[in-house]
Amino acid sequence: MSTSQGSHRAGRRPTTAGPVPLHEQPTQAAVLVPGQVPGQSQTRSQGSRAEARRAARRRKSGPGPVASLRRIVPQALVVAFLAGGTSAFVANDKAVRLSVDGVPRTLHTFADDVDELLADEGLAVGSHDIVAPGPGEALASGDEVVVRYGRPVALTLDGQRRQVWTTARTVDGALRQLGVRAEGAYLSVSRTAPISRRGLALDVRTERTVTLLADGRERTLRTNAATVREAVEEAGITLSGQDTTSVPPGSFPRDGQTITVLRITGSRQVREEPIPYTVERTRDPGLFAGTEVVERQGVQGVRRVTYTLRSVNGVRQKPRKTGEEVVREPVTQKVRVGTRPLPTSVGGADGLDWGALAACESGGRPNAVDPSGTYGGLYQFDPGTWRSLGGSGVAQDASASEQTYRAKKLYVQRGASPWPHCGRRLHR
């Protein structure tokens, strides 16, 4: 007991004590492995502990050169791949300047050409738009692409209307682009007015030179008037009454045109003019052929005609009919025309010289009428005697053969007494 306690106390050492003497260190029993040489176990044990310490040191200091190489190679490949991708990414990115209708901006794009850039930016262009460089042109970093949209303009230039397109954004720019001379011209909108994508209507009247002739004077005028009437007024010429110009006053005055002012004075004149009557003829078998009897005398009608009389610059013009009205309608004349064949002879009178009698009485004229208007025809019948012999109307309207026939009948009744001066010629 006491020995054991003494041994236990002997085994406890203060922390400040020095090294333990070798003779006090505990001993270990040696265990021999069959075939092992005495003392060899201790040597191997010491080698194993040294190897363990070296392994521990390797773990603390990191992997060896081979292990490190095996880990470094894959990492290097990944880094190289990423570096190559980044280089390609940077190479395809382009910084370009895009100007749309005069509004510029700088952007980055991967587009290869202008078409791709416009598609990426959602910009649609048509046949009236301008793109520079043209669609399909390749793009490089630092390039500038300009897009100008076309705008429709309903242009009325000096009275001629037409539809045109322009990429200008203002009226002034459009005029320059279209080559319109605007100095001194009339413009329906301001030159500084903007033109939207929807377009606008523009009326342009350029300044022109016209010559005006009025009241014996000649005036040359520079004007952008829309009508001849406006140009005349600008020249200080007044049109009054029926005055007009040699070209329509509402027409457009052309450059170099000469316009004459016509001073017109006029009046009206009303005339009554006859309206001829028509003749209606009816066949009558009761009358001998060649005989015509006026059943109803025709009467002329009357119409009232209005004429305008004008003098232009003092020269009287031909009257111009401006109206008419019928005052009295004409009355149609009705005539009966005989169709009955004449007898060939009259007994007791056929052998006489009727030609000599006719030559003496009327000069051989069937329609002859004496100065008093009482006697007529070849044999100078008075109306009563003519009708008593079966004639119609008056003798001078009958045919020569009928008159001779009636004269023969008269001779049979009364002899040569109806022709006291010429009757003797019947017997020559």
Secondary structure, 3 states (H helix, E strand, C coil): CHHHHHHHHHHCCCCCCCCCCHHHCCCCCCCCCCCCCCCHHHHHHHHHHHHHHHHHHHHHHCCCHHHHHHHHHHHHHHHHHHHHHHHHHHHHCEEEEEEECCEEEEEEECCCEHHHHHHHCCCCCCCCCEEECCCCCECCCCCEEEEECCEEEEEEECCEEEEEEECCCEHHHHHHHHCCCCCCCEECCCCCCECCCCCEEEEEECCEEEEEEECCEEEEEEECCCCHHHHHHHCCCCCCCCCEECCCCCCCCCCCCEEEEECEEEEEEEEEEEECCCEEEEEEEEEECCCEEEEECCECEEEEEEEEEEEECCEECCCEEEEEEEEECCECEEEEEEEECCCCCCCCCCCCCHHHHHHHHHCCCCCCECCCCCCECCCCECHHHHHHCCCCCCHHHCCHHHHHHHHHHHHHHHCCCCCCCCHHHHHC
